[in-house]
């Protein structure tokens, strides 16, 4: 291992925020809901954005809609941490979007990811701030260009909707309602009070305009044991406890959509408590749309090296991390099926 590689690993480890470990009761299993397979989306911030695009490409039949905040193109890292830290965060060199689109097509044809034609009616929303210094606007724009080129060069995808929202001034965080002094910063819990309701815009992009404005969240935020969903017993590098928000209408048995919300690095519950799962703004909009929100949680580790509890978008969980064989993606499939999403979708 060369000196530069070691230096990068140390640099990543030193960025770790210790956080306070939350003692939580994992609770029971996920509730069985009456899932509406036509209203399903994956969303995420930063590493969660990369995870969302991986879920979208690996299992488009399950997750046809995706919203990415401060993320880059699918397959960007290519299983290499140094590429992830350089090209896929700093944009040096810029990601080769055309090559990534070609690779995605080949991987789809080989069955490593899903059939691209399942994205025919997808809604794709890409949000990033002009003041983001961690994942630069160049990288986020490459994420948008990936979907645009995928749409334009893949037969049958002309109806895919791609919305690139990259002209808002905020740093590396998820914008939330209200004003504050953290919009131009990237500080825990990475919810920037920018006067822009990103969660509301994400729901509108994924599911159409709302019927009415949201009030306070009135559903139930439940915890569940994530270990029961390990694929074939394999360690998916998840925390013991995950969360799911269930609107009252969903709990009452009405058809329920689903949003899977992936936190960013250092934004899991062990690092920021329940800030992301309660305050990101998704829950109150979930009530309006009749959509459950699944909040899966990763865990930090040094073996494999993931001290910031990021989602795997560079290969710490194995070489097949961004394919249908990836352990975290297979865990996710188990989770949504446990919630009631039909296995045939």
N, C-alpha and C positions, 0 to 999 in steps of 0.2 A: 504494500500500500504506500503510495508516494506521499511526500510531505504536504503537498497541496490538498490532497484528499483528506488527510488527517486534520488539517487546519479547518477545512470546511465542516467536518463532523464536530469538532470542538466548538466552532462558531455556532452551529445549530444548537448544541447542548447548552451553551451559555445564554442563549436567548430564552431559555425555559423560565417561565414564571412559576414559582413554587406553588402558589395558591394554597388554600386550606382544604384538606381532604374532607369531604362531606360524609358524615355518617348517615347512611340512608337505609331504610328498609326496602329491599327490592320489591316487596309487594308480591302480587300474584302474576298470573299470565295475562297476556293481552286480551281485551274483550273481543268477542265475536260480534261484528257489526254487519249490517246489510249494505255491502259495498257497491257503489256505483262505479263500475270499471271504466266508464266513459269520462269520469272526472277525477283523474289522478295526475299528480305532478310531483316532481322532485325539485327542491330548491336548496341553495347553500351559499355560504360565505367563504371565500378564500379556499382553503383545502376542501371545505364543504362544497364549494362551487365546482372544483375539479371532480369531487365524488358524484355530484349531481349529473355532470355530463357523462361520467363513466356509467352510471346507472341508466341514463337515457340511451346511450349507444349499445351497452351490453344487453339490456332488456327493454327494447323499445315497445314490445307488446304489452309490457306491464306499466312502463313509465314513459308515455309518449310526449308528455309536456315537461319542460324544464326551465327553471329560472336560476341564473348564475350571477352572483354578486362578487366582483373582483376575482374572477377566475380566468383561466386561459383555455386553449384548445384541447380537445380530446387527444390523448396519446402523447402529449407534449414532452414529458420527461423520458419516455422510452425506457423506463426501468433504471434510470441513472440519477442518483442524488445530485451530482454536480450539475447536470443539465437542468434539473428541477430548480436548483438555487440560482442558476444563471439565466439561461434562456427563458425559462418558464415563470420567473419572478421579476427579474430585472430587464428582460428583453435583450440581453447581450449574449450571443447574437439573437436577432429576432426569430421567433418560431417560423419554421418553413411550413406555412399553412397548406400549400399545394401538395407537398409530400405527405403531410399528415392525413389529408383527405384521401389520397391514393391508398395509403396504408389502411385506413378505416374500411375502404371498399374491399381490399384484399382480405382483411380479417373477417368481414361480414361473409364474404363468399366461402371462407374456410370454416365458418360456423363458430369462430372464437367470440364474436359479438353477434347481436341480433340481426335480423333482416332489415336493411335500411328502408325498405318499402313500408315498414311499419311506422315510419316517421311521416307518412304522407300528409297527415292532417295535424301534425304537431304544432304546438305553440312554443316558441323559444324566445326567452327574454333575457337579455344580457345587460346588467347594470354595473357601472363602475364610476368612480369619482376621478375628477381631473387632478385632485391633490393626493392621490394614492402613491406613496413612495415605496410601498412594500411589494405590491403586484402592480407594476407600472401600467399606465393606460395603453402602451404599445402592446403588452401581453393580452390585456382584456380585449382590445380591438382584434387581435389575432383570433381570440375565441369567437367573436362575432363573425369574422371573415371565414372561419372554419365552417360554421353552419351555413353561411351564404353560399360558399363554394360547394358544400355537400348538396345543398338544394339544387344549385344550378347545373351540377354535373352528374347527378344521379337520376336515372329515369324514374318517373312517377312521383317526384318530390316537389313538383312545381307549386303545390298548394301549401307547403310548409310555411308557416309564418315566423319570420325572424325579426325581432325588434331590438336594435342596438341603442341603448340609452346610456350615452357616455359623456354628456355635457354638463353634468351636475357637479358642483364644487363640494366634495367631501373627501376625507382621507380613507384609510383602510379600515372601514367599519360598515355596519349595517345601519343606514339612516332610519331614525324613528321620529315620531311626532314630538313636538316641543322644541324649544330652543335651549342652547347651553353652550359651554365653552369647550366641548369635546368633539365637535364636528370635524375640525381640521386636525385632529389628533387620532392616534391609534392606541387607545388605552383600554384596559379591562373595564367593563365586559364587552367592549367593541360594539356598542350600540350608540351611534353618534346622534345627538340631539340636533338635527339639522333642519327641522321644520318641514321635513319630507317624510311621508309615511310609505316607506319602501314595501312593507308588508301589504298594504292596501293596493299599491300599484302591481305587485306580484300577483295577488289574487285576481285583479281585474284582467291582467295579461293572460293568466292561465284559464280563467273561467268566465270572462265577460264582465260587463259593468254590473255593479251590485244593485240590488233592489232597494236598499236603504243604507243609511250610515250606521256604523257599528256603535254599540254602547260598551259598557264594561263586559269583560268576558264572564259568562254565566254558566258555562259548562264545567266539566270536572277534569282537572289535571291529575292523571293517575300515574303511579310508578309501576314498573313491571320488571321481572327477572330476565335479563338479556341472555343469561347462560343457557336457558332452556331452548334457545333458538340456534345454538351452535350447529352448523351444517356437518352432519355425520360426526358430531362430537368434537370437531376441530376448533382450535382457539382462533377466534376472529379478531382478537386484540380489542375487545369491547369491554367497557366497564360492567360491573355487576348489574347496575340499575339503569334503565331507560325510562322515558316518559311518553305518554300519549294524552293528548287533549281531546275530550269527547264532548261535543255540543249536546245539549239536551235533546234535540231532535234526533240525533244519531242514537243516543242511548234509548230513545223511545221506539226504535225500530224503523225509522224512516230511512229511505235510501241516502247513503252517506258517501260523499267524495272523500279523497285522501290527499293530503300534502305530507311528504316526507321532508323534514327540515333538518339539514346537516349543519351543525355548528362549525365554526372555524377552529384553527389551532388556538390552544389556550382558552377556548371558550366553552369547554365541556363543563359539566356540573361540578367535577372535582376542583376546577380552577375558579369558576365564577358563581358557584351555587346554582340557584334556579333563575338567574337573571335572564339567560337566553330563552329558556322554556316558558317564562312568564311574561317577559317585558319586550320581546322582539316585535310584538304587535300582531302575530299570526292568530292568536287565540280569539281575539274579539272579531276578527274577520271570518274566522271559521264558523262562528255562530251565525253570521249573516248568510254565508254560502251553504251551510249544512255540510261541512267538511271536517273530518277528523284530522289532527296533526300529530304525526309520529315524530318524536325527537330521539333518535338513537344516539348513544353516547360512546365515544371511544375512551381509551385509557392511555395514560402516559407510560412509557417504558424506555429502558436503555438497552435492552436486548429482546427484540430488535430495537434499533435506535429510533425512537419516536418520543423524545422528551416533552414535546409540546402537545401531545395527544391529538395530532393531526389525523385526518383521514388518509388512507393510503393512496397516494397518487404518484408515488415514485418507486414502490416495490418492496417496502419493508415487510409485507405479509407474504411475499412470494412473487415469482416472475409473472404469474398470471393474474396479478392484482386488478387489472382493468378489463378483464374478460369475463365471460360467463362462468369461468371456473374460479374467479377470485373469491377468497374466503369471506371478505366483508360483503361483497355483492350477493353471495349465496346466503349469508346471514340475513341480508335485507329481504331477499325473496321469501325466506321462511317467515319473516316478521309480517310482511303484508298478506301472505296467505293465512297466517294465524289471525289477522284482523278480519278476514273474510273475503279478501279479493280472490276471485275464482282462480283455480290452478290453471285453467285453460286460457287465461289472459296473460 
